[in-house]
Amino acid sequence: MLPAGDLKEFVGDFIRNALAAAELGRWEVLGQTVREWKATAAVYADSALLKELTKPVTDDHGPVPPHADIGE
């Protein structure tokens, strides 16, 4: 179950994307919204996973490599 604030955000996203999907005739947009929010709800349902994903990141994984253009 989503917390109240996230539930409100989901409803807003769903409505915006349903309107956009209807206008474009591309319903996969709405399907993607539902899949993403289901994943968010699954994280909230698993307290250990929620704790792991919301703790501060303290590790330094080194410098970010420079961007390489595709095809080089």
Buried (B, 14 or more C-beta within 10 A) or exposed (E): EBEEEBEEBBEEBBEEBBEEBEEEEEEEBBEEBEEEBEEBBEBBEEEEEEEEEEEEEEEEEEEEEEEEEEEE
